[in-house]
Amino acid sequence: MNKQNKTNTENICKAEWTVLDAQPIPNGREIQKAGQFKTVGSGVISEEEKRERRAAGALDVGVTKVECVSVSGDTLPAEFALTYRFHLANFSETDLDKVPVTIYFNTPDHAPVEQGRTTVTGIKAGHYQLVQFTFPPVKAGKWTMTLEANQPRAFEESNYANNACAKTFSYVNRAELVADKVKALADNPQYDSDGNQILFYDMETVLEFTMSNIGSQAANGVLLQVPAAFQDATGSYSSMLTEGKIDLPAHTQRKAQLKITFTKPATAQIGLLLNNDKGCQEISYDNNETHETFSIMKYNPGTGPEKAIDIDLSDPDDVSQIPGRMAMPLYLQNHKETWTGLTKGSVSDFMASGCGVCSLAMIISYMNGKESTAVDIANSNLAAEDSSIASWDISGKCPGYNLSGEISLRKDGFTDEVAQRMIDELVVNNRPILYRATGSDGLHFMVISGYEFDPDKVGTPGYEDDPYGLSHFRVMDSYDDLYTGTVEGRCQTLADVHRKGHYETPLYYKFVVDAN
């Protein structure tokens, strides 16, 4: 993995760019025949085309167009399986249930060689079907692809001379760059009414860009750019979020990620642009750009989601909707059996002060989708012998993730802004929050594991009307009140945590973030 430059775009966002290692992509050498036929569209044959192609008689079909989908034009990359498509037209005044199509392939100076067959179904009179298929890698040189309808004469036509369509392609050994995809990484993506993914400002978003070199030659020092066009209440404006150089070996795919924090609401079209300076010679420059449109907004349950919000990362029903996670277990530090198998320090110390260890175990278990017990964490390098936390680097126990740096609450306390950030993390990213407070019961770690707010419940006894109210945040508290006879931890909500006689003063919190 190669970390690149930081880019700060004033008044728009703050971003950090990371390029991941190139990965080989199959070039399709195992493919021997044309295949993976799929009808991808249909249309009406123009009257002009009917007059040009249709022969007299009841039935008449023909292939009218052959082209490559993977790369535009007649010059294509050698040594890589590509996608093609053709138009199969029914010039008849009768619907046809089945029309066989045969594919031939040959050098211009040799006879056609059959490479595959398919049957196209359900072609209406006066219509064509757009059919897509893959074809095996081709050695460099000129080759002719011919598609013929009804070659086995499955039904009688008045004229067979218009059944075939041929196209000659030149296959070359050269780089061919493709801007594949722009997407935002999210565990639980949300979309607006136009189908655009919603991103939330004032919180970190990871955009992922995918690019390929499907050519047989390496492309080194390729200019990579991420242009963006924004539209907000003040109008439209453009920016280059980041740019740099990248290497793309032959037949490889590479991903890059942009950690970005938007600072205001807008509609954003964010693109991926390769080789804009044409510093790298390639076959075609028509597929070097792609983009995606996003809606950037503030998530604010106070103004209302239309539906009630209820997410509990310890609830198996809720967590079953989140891929790769498990319902967060509760580990109780002051239960002796929690520390069975402890290999360092003393059980009494961990029973008294093992809240941080238990909290890490809860978070790691949920994120990994498999259980890591409190004693597993205690015996690891994350814990010291005195039961304190020796390291906050959880990536060894929780691959791909880590805890963000400490975010202090000492000065401002639990503000609406803090509450909103926590809501965004729980509801949007479906990630728990490590939380620390102090008070009459001393210092204590716990996990904020859920959020619940139902506008319809406002006004009912004991239900806070403030969506940022502490009672709306669920807590997993490792310290159990042994006198209650329940096994659920002393505190159930942040309101319980902050009430007098417990942990009245918030200190800091940490988010679970991507390790890279």
C-alpha positions as CSV (number, residue, x, y, z in Angstrom):
1,M,0.0,0.0,0.0
2,N,1.3,3.4,-1.0
3,K,0.1,6.5,0.9
4,Q,0.0,9.7,-1.3
5,N,-0.4,13.4,-0.7
6,K,-3.0,15.1,1.5
7,T,-5.3,17.5,-0.3
8,N,-7.2,20.3,1.4
9,T,-9.9,22.0,-0.7
10,E,-10.9,25.2,1.0
11,N,-14.5,25.3,2.1
12,I,-15.3,22.0,0.5
13,C,-13.6,19.1,2.2
14,K,-10.4,17.7,3.7
15,A,-9.0,14.6,2.1
16,E,-6.2,11.9,2.3
17,W,-5.4,9.7,-0.7
18,T,-4.2,6.1,-0.5
19,V,-3.3,3.9,-3.4
20,L,-3.6,0.1,-2.8
21,D,-1.5,-2.6,-4.4
22,A,-2.2,-3.7,-8.0
23,Q,-4.0,-7.0,-8.3
24,P,-3.9,-9.3,-11.3
25,I,-7.1,-9.7,-13.3
26,P,-7.9,-12.8,-15.3
27,N,-7.2,-12.3,-19.0
28,G,-9.6,-15.1,-20.0
29,R,-7.0,-17.5,-21.5
30,E,-9.1,-20.3,-20.2
31,I,-12.0,-19.2,-22.5
32,Q,-11.9,-21.1,-25.8
33,K,-15.3,-20.2,-27.4
34,A,-17.7,-17.3,-27.5
35,G,-20.1,-17.5,-24.5
36,Q,-22.0,-15.7,-21.7
37,F,-24.7,-14.6,-24.1
38,K,-27.1,-12.2,-22.6
39,T,-29.9,-10.0,-24.1
40,V,-29.3,-6.5,-22.8
41,G,-31.8,-4.5,-24.7
42,S,-34.2,-4.2,-27.6
43,G,-35.5,-1.6,-30.0
44,V,-37.6,-0.8,-33.1
45,I,-36.1,-1.2,-36.6
46,S,-36.2,2.0,-38.5
47,E,-38.3,2.2,-41.6
48,E,-35.1,3.1,-43.6
49,E,-33.4,0.0,-42.4
50,K,-36.4,-2.1,-43.2
51,R,-36.4,-0.8,-46.8
52,E,-32.6,-1.4,-47.1
53,R,-32.5,-4.9,-45.6
54,R,-35.9,-6.6,-45.8
55,A,-36.5,-9.1,-48.6
56,A,-39.9,-10.0,-49.9
57,G,-41.6,-12.8,-48.1
58,A,-43.1,-13.8,-44.8
59,L,-40.0,-14.3,-42.7
60,D,-36.7,-12.4,-42.8
61,V,-34.0,-12.0,-40.1
62,G,-30.4,-10.6,-40.1
63,V,-27.5,-9.4,-37.9
64,T,-27.2,-5.7,-38.6
65,K,-24.4,-4.5,-36.2
66,V,-21.3,-5.9,-34.5
67,E,-19.2,-3.9,-32.1
68,C,-16.9,-4.3,-29.1
69,V,-18.2,-3.1,-25.7
70,S,-15.0,-3.2,-23.7
71,V,-13.2,-0.8,-26.0
72,S,-14.7,1.6,-28.6
73,G,-13.5,1.5,-32.1
74,D,-11.9,-1.2,-34.4
75,T,-8.5,-1.4,-32.7
76,L,-8.6,-3.6,-29.6
77,P,-6.2,-5.0,-27.0
78,A,-4.7,-8.4,-27.8
79,E,-4.3,-11.2,-25.3
80,F,-7.5,-10.2,-23.2
81,A,-11.0,-11.6,-23.3
82,L,-13.4,-8.8,-24.4
83,T,-17.1,-8.2,-24.5
84,Y,-18.9,-7.7,-27.8
85,R,-22.5,-7.2,-28.8
86,F,-24.7,-7.4,-31.9
87,H,-28.1,-6.4,-33.2
88,L,-30.4,-9.3,-34.3
89,A,-33.2,-7.9,-36.4
90,N,-36.6,-9.4,-37.2
91,F,-37.7,-7.7,-40.5
92,S,-40.7,-10.0,-40.6
93,E,-44.3,-9.1,-40.0
94,T,-44.4,-12.1,-37.7
95,D,-43.0,-12.5,-34.1
96,L,-40.3,-15.1,-33.9
97,D,-39.8,-17.3,-30.8
98,K,-36.3,-18.6,-31.6
99,V,-33.6,-17.5,-33.9
100,P,-30.2,-19.3,-33.9
101,V,-27.0,-17.2,-34.4
102,T,-23.6,-18.6,-35.3
103,I,-20.3,-16.7,-34.7
104,Y,-17.3,-17.1,-37.0
105,F,-13.7,-15.8,-36.5
106,N,-10.8,-15.8,-38.9
107,T,-7.9,-13.8,-40.3
108,P,-8.9,-12.0,-43.5
109,D,-7.0,-14.4,-45.7
110,H,-8.5,-17.6,-44.2
111,A,-11.9,-19.2,-44.3
112,P,-14.3,-18.4,-41.4
113,V,-14.0,-20.8,-38.4
114,E,-17.1,-21.4,-36.2
115,Q,-16.5,-20.1,-32.6
116,G,-19.8,-20.5,-31.0
117,R,-23.6,-20.5,-31.2
118,T,-26.5,-19.1,-29.3
119,T,-30.3,-18.9,-29.7
120,V,-32.1,-15.5,-29.3
121,T,-35.7,-15.7,-28.1
122,G,-38.8,-13.6,-28.2
123,I,-38.1,-11.2,-31.1
124,K,-41.1,-9.1,-32.0
125,A,-41.9,-8.3,-35.6
126,G,-40.1,-5.1,-36.7
127,H,-37.8,-5.2,-33.6
128,Y,-34.2,-6.1,-32.9
129,Q,-32.6,-7.6,-29.8
130,L,-29.3,-6.3,-28.5
131,V,-27.2,-9.4,-27.4
132,Q,-23.9,-9.2,-25.5
133,F,-21.3,-12.0,-25.3
134,T,-17.6,-12.6,-24.3
135,F,-15.0,-13.7,-26.7
136,P,-11.6,-15.4,-25.9
137,P,-8.2,-13.5,-26.1
138,V,-6.9,-12.9,-29.6
139,K,-3.3,-12.7,-30.8
140,A,-2.1,-9.5,-32.3
141,G,-3.1,-9.0,-35.9
142,K,-6.2,-8.4,-38.1
143,W,-9.2,-10.7,-37.5
144,T,-12.7,-10.7,-38.9
145,M,-15.7,-11.5,-36.7
146,T,-18.9,-12.7,-38.6
147,L,-22.3,-13.3,-37.1
148,E,-24.9,-15.1,-39.1
149,A,-28.6,-15.5,-38.2
150,N,-30.5,-18.7,-38.9
151,Q,-27.4,-20.4,-40.3
152,P,-28.7,-23.9,-39.8
153,R,-31.9,-22.8,-41.6
154,A,-34.2,-23.5,-38.7
155,F,-37.0,-21.8,-40.6
156,E,-37.4,-20.8,-44.2
157,E,-36.7,-17.3,-45.4
158,S,-37.3,-15.7,-48.7
159,N,-33.7,-14.4,-48.8
160,Y,-30.6,-15.5,-46.8
161,A,-28.2,-13.0,-48.4
162,N,-28.9,-10.4,-45.7
163,N,-28.4,-12.7,-42.7
164,A,-24.8,-12.1,-41.8
165,C,-22.8,-9.1,-40.7
166,A,-18.9,-9.0,-40.6
167,K,-16.5,-6.7,-38.8
168,T,-12.7,-6.6,-39.0
169,F,-10.8,-5.7,-35.9
170,S,-7.1,-4.9,-35.4
171,Y,-5.7,-6.5,-32.1
172,V,-2.5,-4.8,-30.8
173,N,-0.1,-5.3,-27.9
174,R,-0.5,-2.0,-26.1
175,A,-1.7,-0.6,-22.8
176,E,-5.4,0.0,-22.4
177,L,-6.6,1.9,-19.3
178,V,-10.2,1.7,-18.0
179,A,-11.7,3.9,-15.3
180,D,-14.0,1.2,-13.8
181,K,-15.9,2.6,-10.8
182,V,-16.3,5.3,-8.2
183,K,-18.2,4.3,-5.0
184,A,-18.5,5.3,-1.3
185,L,-17.8,2.5,1.2
186,A,-20.6,2.1,3.8
187,D,-21.8,-0.7,5.8
188,N,-25.4,0.4,5.5
189,P,-25.7,2.8,2.4
190,Q,-28.6,5.2,2.2
191,Y,-30.0,6.7,-1.0
192,D,-32.0,9.8,-1.9
193,S,-35.2,9.9,-4.1
194,D,-33.0,10.1,-7.2
195,G,-31.1,7.0,-6.3
196,N,-27.9,8.9,-5.4
197,Q,-26.0,7.6,-2.4
198,I,-26.2,9.9,0.6
199,L,-23.0,11.0,2.2
200,F,-22.9,13.0,5.5
201,Y,-20.8,16.0,6.0
202,D,-18.8,16.7,9.2
203,M,-17.9,13.0,9.3
204,E,-15.3,10.9,7.5
205,T,-16.3,9.2,4.3
206,V,-14.1,6.7,2.3
207,L,-14.5,6.9,-1.5
208,E,-13.0,4.0,-3.5
209,F,-11.8,4.3,-7.1
210,T,-11.2,1.2,-9.3
211,M,-9.1,1.3,-12.4
212,S,-7.7,-1.4,-14.8
213,N,-5.2,-2.0,-17.5
214,I,-6.6,-4.6,-19.8
215,G,-3.8,-4.2,-22.3
216,S,-0.8,-6.5,-22.6
217,Q,1.7,-3.6,-22.0
218,A,2.5,-1.9,-18.7
219,A,1.4,1.7,-18.1
220,N,3.8,3.5,-15.8
221,G,3.5,7.0,-14.4
222,V,-0.1,7.4,-15.5
223,L,-1.7,10.7,-14.4
224,L,-4.6,10.0,-12.1
225,Q,-7.1,12.7,-11.2
226,V,-10.2,13.0,-9.1
227,P,-12.3,15.9,-10.4
228,A,-15.4,16.9,-8.6
229,A,-18.3,19.2,-9.4
230,F,-20.4,20.6,-6.5
231,Q,-23.8,22.3,-6.5
232,D,-25.0,23.9,-3.3
233,A,-27.2,26.9,-2.3
234,T,-24.6,29.3,-3.6
235,G,-24.4,27.8,-7.0
236,S,-22.1,25.4,-8.9
237,Y,-18.3,25.1,-8.5
238,S,-15.6,22.6,-9.5
239,S,-12.5,21.3,-7.8
240,M,-9.7,18.8,-8.3
241,L,-9.8,16.7,-5.1
242,T,-6.5,15.0,-5.7
243,E,-4.1,14.0,-8.5
244,G,-0.9,12.0,-8.8
245,K,1.0,9.4,-10.8
246,I,0.2,5.7,-10.7
247,D,1.6,2.5,-12.3
248,L,-0.7,-0.1,-13.8
249,P,1.1,-3.3,-14.9
250,A,-0.5,-5.3,-17.8
251,H,-3.7,-7.2,-16.9
252,T,-4.0,-5.7,-13.5
253,Q,-6.6,-3.8,-11.5
254,R,-5.9,-1.3,-8.8
255,K,-8.0,0.5,-6.2
256,A,-7.4,3.8,-4.5
257,Q,-9.2,5.3,-1.5
258,L,-9.9,8.9,-0.6
259,K,-10.6,9.5,3.1
260,I,-12.6,12.7,2.9
261,T,-14.6,14.9,5.2
262,F,-17.1,17.2,3.5
263,T,-17.9,20.4,5.2
264,K,-21.3,21.5,3.9
265,P,-24.4,20.1,2.1
266,A,-24.3,19.8,-1.7
267,T,-24.8,17.6,-4.7
268,A,-21.5,16.2,-5.8
269,Q,-20.4,14.6,-9.0
270,I,-17.1,12.9,-8.2
271,G,-15.1,11.3,-11.0
272,L,-12.0,9.2,-11.8
273,L,-9.9,10.5,-14.8
274,L,-6.9,8.6,-16.1
275,N,-4.2,9.6,-18.5
276,N,-5.7,13.0,-19.2
277,D,-2.3,14.3,-20.4
278,K,-2.0,11.3,-22.7
279,G,1.5,10.7,-21.3
280,C,0.9,7.0,-21.7
281,Q,0.2,5.6,-25.2
282,E,-2.9,3.4,-25.2
283,I,-5.4,2.0,-27.7
284,S,-8.4,4.1,-26.8
285,Y,-8.9,7.1,-24.6
286,D,-12.7,6.9,-24.6
287,N,-13.0,4.8,-21.4
288,N,-10.6,6.7,-19.2
289,E,-13.2,8.6,-17.2
290,T,-16.1,7.6,-15.0
291,H,-18.1,9.4,-12.3
292,E,-20.8,9.0,-9.6
293,T,-23.3,11.5,-8.2
294,F,-23.7,11.8,-4.4
295,S,-26.0,13.8,-2.1
296,I,-24.1,15.4,0.8
297,M,-26.3,16.2,3.7
298,K,-26.5,16.5,7.5
299,Y,-28.1,13.6,9.2
300,N,-30.3,15.1,11.9
301,P,-32.8,13.1,13.8
302,G,-34.0,16.2,15.5
303,T,-35.6,17.5,12.4
304,G,-36.7,14.3,11.7
305,P,-36.3,11.1,10.1
306,E,-39.7,10.3,8.9
307,K,-39.3,6.8,10.4
308,A,-38.2,5.9,13.9
309,I,-34.6,5.0,14.4
310,D,-33.7,2.0,16.4
311,I,-30.3,0.4,16.1
312,D,-28.8,-1.9,18.7
313,L,-25.5,-3.6,17.9
314,S,-26.1,-6.1,20.6
315,D,-29.4,-7.2,19.2
316,P,-29.1,-10.3,16.9
317,D,-32.1,-9.2,14.8
318,D,-30.5,-5.8,14.1
319,V,-27.0,-7.2,13.5
320,S,-28.3,-9.9,11.1
321,Q,-28.9,-7.0,8.6
322,I,-25.2,-6.0,8.9
323,P,-22.8,-8.2,6.8
324,G,-19.8,-9.6,8.6
325,R,-20.8,-8.7,12.2
326,M,-22.0,-10.5,15.3
327,A,-24.3,-9.3,18.0
328,M,-22.0,-7.6,20.6
329,P,-21.6,-9.8,23.7
330,L,-21.5,-8.3,27.2
331,Y,-18.5,-9.2,29.3
332,L,-18.8,-8.5,33.0
333,Q,-15.6,-7.5,34.7
334,N,-16.7,-8.1,38.2
335,H,-17.7,-11.7,37.6
336,K,-14.9,-14.1,38.5
337,E,-15.7,-16.5,35.7
338,T,-15.0,-13.8,33.1
339,W,-11.3,-14.2,33.8
340,T,-11.1,-18.0,33.7
341,G,-7.9,-18.8,31.9
342,L,-6.1,-15.6,32.8
343,T,-2.3,-16.0,32.3
344,K,-1.0,-12.7,33.6
345,G,-1.7,-10.3,36.4
346,S,-4.3,-11.2,39.0
347,V,-8.0,-12.0,38.7
348,S,-8.8,-9.5,41.5
349,D,-7.1,-6.6,39.6
350,F,-9.0,-7.4,36.4
351,M,-12.3,-7.8,38.3
352,A,-11.7,-4.3,39.8
353,S,-10.3,-2.5,36.8
354,G,-10.8,-4.6,33.6
355,C,-13.5,-2.3,32.1
356,G,-11.2,-1.3,29.3
357,V,-10.3,-4.9,28.4
358,C,-14.0,-5.9,28.5
359,S,-14.9,-3.0,26.3
360,L,-12.2,-3.8,23.7
361,A,-13.4,-7.4,23.7
362,M,-17.0,-6.4,23.0
363,I,-16.0,-4.1,20.1
364,I,-13.5,-6.6,18.6
365,S,-16.1,-9.4,18.7
366,Y,-18.7,-7.4,17.0
367,M,-16.4,-6.0,14.3
368,N,-14.8,-9.4,13.5
369,G,-18.1,-11.3,13.5
370,K,-16.7,-13.9,15.9
371,E,-16.2,-13.9,19.6
372,S,-13.0,-12.7,21.3
373,T,-13.5,-13.0,25.0
374,A,-12.3,-10.6,27.7
375,V,-9.7,-13.1,28.8
376,D,-8.5,-13.4,25.2
377,I,-7.8,-9.6,25.2
378,A,-6.4,-9.7,28.7
379,N,-3.8,-12.3,27.7
380,S,-2.9,-10.4,24.6
381,N,-0.5,-7.4,24.1
382,L,-3.4,-5.1,24.3
383,A,-3.6,-5.4,28.1
384,A,-1.0,-4.8,30.9
385,E,-0.5,-7.0,33.9
386,D,-2.2,-4.4,36.1
387,S,-5.4,-4.8,34.0
388,S,-4.9,-1.4,32.2
389,I,-4.8,-1.0,28.4
390,A,-1.3,-1.3,27.1
391,S,-2.1,-0.5,23.5
392,W,-5.0,0.9,21.6
393,D,-3.8,-0.6,18.3
394,I,-6.5,-3.3,17.8
395,S,-5.6,-4.1,14.2
396,G,-3.8,-7.3,15.2
397,K,-6.9,-8.7,16.9
398,C,-9.4,-6.9,14.5
399,P,-7.8,-7.0,11.0
400,G,-8.6,-4.0,8.9
401,Y,-9.8,-1.7,11.8
402,N,-8.4,0.5,14.5
403,L,-9.5,3.0,17.1
404,S,-9.2,6.7,16.3
405,G,-7.3,9.0,18.5
406,E,-8.8,10.3,21.8
407,I,-11.5,12.9,21.3
408,S,-11.7,15.0,24.5
409,L,-14.9,16.0,26.1
410,R,-13.4,17.7,29.1
411,K,-14.0,21.3,27.9
412,D,-17.5,21.2,26.3
413,G,-19.0,18.1,27.7
414,F,-21.6,16.1,25.8
415,T,-22.8,18.7,23.3
416,D,-25.3,18.3,20.5
417,E,-22.4,18.2,18.0
418,V,-20.9,15.3,19.9
419,A,-24.2,13.6,20.0
420,Q,-24.7,14.0,16.3
421,R,-21.3,12.5,15.5
422,M,-22.1,9.5,17.7
423,I,-25.5,9.1,16.0
424,D,-23.9,9.2,12.6
425,E,-21.3,6.5,13.6
426,L,-24.0,4.2,15.1
427,V,-26.8,4.7,12.6
428,V,-24.9,5.3,9.3
429,N,-21.7,3.3,9.8
430,N,-23.0,0.7,12.2
431,R,-20.0,0.9,14.4
432,P,-19.7,1.1,18.2
433,I,-18.0,3.8,20.2
434,L,-15.6,3.4,23.1
435,Y,-16.5,5.8,25.8
436,R,-14.8,6.9,29.1
437,A,-16.2,8.9,32.0
438,T,-15.5,9.6,35.6
439,G,-17.4,10.4,38.7
440,S,-18.3,9.1,42.2
441,D,-17.7,5.6,41.0
442,G,-14.2,6.4,39.6
443,L,-12.9,6.1,36.1
444,H,-14.8,3.8,33.7
445,F,-14.8,2.5,30.2
446,M,-17.9,1.3,28.4
447,V,-19.3,0.9,24.9
448,I,-22.0,3.0,23.3
449,S,-23.8,0.3,21.2
450,G,-27.1,1.7,20.0
451,Y,-29.4,4.6,19.5
452,E,-33.2,4.8,19.6
453,F,-35.5,7.7,18.8
454,D,-39.2,7.5,17.8
455,P,-40.9,10.9,17.1
456,D,-44.3,9.2,17.8
457,K,-43.2,8.5,21.4
458,V,-42.4,12.1,22.1
459,G,-44.9,13.3,24.7
460,T,-45.3,9.9,26.4
461,P,-44.2,9.7,30.1
462,G,-40.5,9.6,30.6
463,Y,-39.6,9.9,26.9
464,E,-37.2,12.7,26.1
465,D,-38.3,15.0,23.2
466,D,-34.7,16.0,22.5
467,P,-33.2,13.5,20.0
468,Y,-29.8,14.3,21.5
469,G,-31.0,13.3,24.9
470,L,-28.7,10.9,26.8
471,S,-31.5,8.3,27.3
472,H,-31.6,7.6,23.6
473,F,-28.1,6.2,23.5
474,R,-27.7,2.5,24.6
475,V,-24.6,1.5,26.6
476,M,-22.9,-1.9,27.2
477,D,-21.5,-1.5,30.7
478,S,-19.1,-4.2,31.9
479,Y,-19.7,-3.5,35.6
480,D,-22.6,-5.5,36.8
481,D,-24.7,-4.5,39.8
482,L,-24.6,-7.8,41.7
483,Y,-27.4,-6.8,44.0
484,T,-30.0,-6.5,41.3
485,G,-29.9,-10.2,40.4
486,T,-29.8,-9.3,36.7
487,V,-26.9,-9.8,34.3
488,E,-27.0,-6.7,32.2
489,G,-24.4,-4.2,33.5
490,R,-25.0,-1.4,35.9
491,C,-25.8,1.3,33.2
492,Q,-28.1,0.7,30.2
493,T,-28.1,4.2,28.7
494,L,-25.9,7.3,28.7
495,A,-28.5,8.8,31.0
496,D,-27.7,6.0,33.5
497,V,-24.0,6.6,33.1
498,H,-24.2,10.4,33.8
499,R,-26.7,10.3,36.7
500,K,-25.4,11.4,40.1
501,G,-23.5,8.8,41.9
502,H,-22.1,7.1,38.8
503,Y,-19.9,8.6,36.1
504,E,-21.2,12.2,35.9
505,T,-18.3,13.7,33.9
506,P,-17.6,12.5,30.3
507,L,-13.8,12.4,29.4
508,Y,-13.4,11.2,25.8
509,Y,-14.5,8.8,23.2
510,K,-12.9,6.8,20.3
511,F,-14.3,5.7,17.0
512,V,-13.7,2.4,15.2
513,V,-12.0,3.4,11.9
514,D,-10.4,1.6,8.9
515,A,-6.8,0.7,9.8
516,N,-5.5,2.0,6.4
